């Protein structure tokens, strides 16, 4: 909305949010601004069809639809870590459920610095309405583990293959201790249930 302020024809403006990699991923979020006309919206849906994308209308909010749900998903799995799970256990459970990659493998692929910058923008560590889990910030700030591009993120990549990291597992356990949380074991079913329910609930709010 701020981008379109002061334009001669704001009714002709909207947002198109592609997903990475854009030439492969089918979803296209069509962001209707407060000034977007019906004709402009229809034109965007027609363009999406020509691009062989699946268009979904979204309102203006932080993260639109996909990333807003993804944020809730990741926050939930981070809570699972501090309560007793390890990154490899979370990823194995969700990949077993049917996800192409678990949340921590995905973060390593995209780069931990990307998510770090987003958390800093939102000021998550200073908010009182969420449980702030410091593990990912500690990995970036203290250990400079940025994912596959540095051969070290949530996992180690000594020869390119993903391997659980003892350093990260120790960091996870230390974060639980610092928060005064007694760690517990989670079954794969419990991990999947928590993660899916969080996404379903966020979808309901949207």
C-alpha positions in Angstrom: 0.0 0.0 0.0 2.8 2.4 0.8 4.6 1.6 -2.5 1.5 2.6 -4.5 0.7 5.8 -2.6 0.9 8.9 -4.9 0.8 7.0 -8.2 -1.5 8.3 -10.9 -3.3 5.0 -11.3 -3.0 3.0 -8.0 -5.9 0.9 -9.1 -3.6 -0.8 -11.7 -1.2 -2.0 -9.0 -0.9 -5.2 -7.0 1.7 -7.6 -5.7 2.8 -10.9 -7.2 4.7 -13.2 -4.8 6.5 -16.1 -6.4 8.1 -19.0 -4.5 11.6 -20.2 -4.9 12.6 -21.6 -7.3 10.1 -19.4 -9.2 10.4 -21.4 -12.5 9.4 -24.6 -10.7 7.1 -23.7 -7.8 3.4 -23.5 -8.9 2.0 -21.2 -6.2 1.6 -17.5 -7.0 0.2 -15.2 -4.3 -1.7 -12.3 -5.8 -1.6 -9.5 -3.3 -4.6 -7.2 -3.5 -3.8 -3.7 -2.2 -6.4 -1.4 -0.8 -6.6 0.4 -4.2 -6.4 -2.6 -6.6 -9.3 -2.7 -9.1 -11.2 -5.9 -10.0 -9.9 -5.6 -13.6 -6.3 -5.5 -12.4 -6.9 -8.5 -10.1 -8.5 -10.4 -13.1 -5.6 -9.5 -15.3 -3.1 -10.9 -12.7 -5.1 -14.2 -12.5 -5.0 -14.4 -16.3 -1.2 -13.8 -16.3 -0.8 -16.5 -13.7 -2.7 -18.9 -16.0 -0.4 -18.1 -18.9 2.6 -18.7 -16.6 1.1 -22.1 -15.6 0.9 -21.0 -11.9 -1.8 -21.6 -9.3 -2.9 -18.1 -8.3 -4.3 -17.4 -4.8 -5.6 -14.0 -3.7 -3.9 -12.7 -0.5 -4.4 -9.7 1.6 -1.8 -7.4 2.9 -0.1 -8.8 6.0 3.4 -9.8 7.1 4.2 -13.0 5.2 1.0 -13.0 3.2 -0.3 -16.7 3.3 2.6 -19.2 2.6 5.3 -17.5 4.6 2.9 -16.6 7.5 2.1 -20.3 7.8 5.7 -21.3 7.4 6.7 -18.9 10.2 4.3 -20.5 12.6 5.5 -24.0 11.5 9.1 -23.1 12.2 8.3 -21.4 15.5 6.5 -24.6 16.6 9.4 -26.9 15.6 11.8 -24.6 17.4 9.7 -25.0 20.6 9.9 -28.8 20.0 13.7 -28.5 20.0 13.9 -26.6 23.3 11.4 -29.1 24.8 13.4 -32.2 23.9 13.6 -33.0 20.2 16.7 -32.7 18.0 16.8 -31.2 14.5 17.4 -34.5 12.8 14.4 -36.1 14.7 12.1 -33.3 13.7 13.1 -33.5 10.0 12.9 -37.3 9.9 9.4 -37.2 11.4 8.1 -34.6 8.9 9.8 -36.2 5.9 8.3 -39.5 7.0 4.9 -37.7 7.0 5.4 -36.6 3.4 7.3 -33.3 3.4 10.0 -33.2 0.7 12.4 -31.8 3.3 12.1 -31.1 7.0 12.2 -27.5 8.3 15.8 -27.5 9.3 17.1 -29.0 6.1 15.1 -26.3 4.2 16.6 -23.6 6.3 20.1 -24.9 5.5 19.3 -24.8 1.8 17.9 -21.3 1.8 20.5 -19.9 4.2 20.2 -19.2 7.9 21.1 -15.6 7.4 17.8 -15.0 5.5 15.7 -16.2 8.4 18.0 -14.4 10.9 17.4 -11.1 9.1 13.7 -11.6 9.2 13.7 -12.4 13.0 15.8 -9.3 13.6 13.3 -7.2 11.6 10.4 -8.5 13.7 12.3 -8.1 17.0 11.3 -11.6 18.1 13.8 -11.8 20.9 12.2 -8.8 22.7 8.6 -9.9 22.3 6.5 -11.2 25.2 3.7 -12.8 23.2 5.8 -15.7 21.9 8.3 -18.2 23.3 11.6 -16.9 21.9 14.0 -19.8 21.1 17.6 -18.5 20.8 19.2 -21.5 19.1 19.1 -20.2 15.5 20.4 -16.8 16.4 23.2 -18.3 18.4 24.2 -20.4 15.4 24.4 -17.4 13.1 25.9 -14.9 15.6 28.3 -17.1 17.5 29.1 -20.0 15.3 28.7 -18.4 11.8 26.8 -21.5 10.6 24.7 -20.2 7.7 23.7 -23.5 6.1 24.9 -25.4 3.0 26.8 -22.4 1.6 29.2 -22.6 4.6 29.0 -26.4 4.9 27.6 -26.0 8.4 24.1 -25.0 9.5 21.6 -27.1 11.4 23.6 -30.0 9.9 27.2 -30.6 8.9 28.0 -31.0 5.2 31.6 -32.3 5.1 31.3 -33.9 1.7 28.1 -32.3 0.7 25.9 -34.9 2.3 23.7 -33.9 5.3 24.9 -35.2 8.7 23.6 -34.4 12.1 25.8 -32.0 14.0 27.0 -32.8 17.5 27.8 -29.0 17.9 24.2 -28.1 17.2 22.7 -30.9 19.3 24.8 -29.6 22.2 23.6 -26.1 21.6 20.0 -27.3 21.6 20.5 -29.1 24.9 22.2 -26.1 26.4 19.3 -23.8 25.4 16.9 -26.1 27.2 19.0 -26.0 30.3 19.3 -22.2 30.2 15.5 -21.9 29.9 15.1 -24.3 32.8 13.2 -26.9 30.7 13.5 -30.6 31.4 13.9 -32.3 28.0 11.5 -35.0 27.0 11.4 -37.5 24.2 8.9 -37.1 21.3 7.6 -39.7 19.0 7.5 -39.0 15.3 3.6 -38.9 15.5 3.8 -36.2 18.3 6.2 -34.1 16.2 4.0 -34.3 13.1 0.8 -33.6 15.1 2.2 -30.4 16.7 3.6 -29.1 13.5 0.5 -29.8 11.4 -1.9 -28.4 14.0 0.1 -25.2 14.2 -0.2 -24.7 10.4 -3.9 -25.6 10.4 -4.6 -23.1 13.2 -2.6 -20.3 11.4 -4.6 -21.1 8.2 -7.8 -20.7 10.2 -6.7 -17.3 11.5 -5.8 -16.2 7.9 
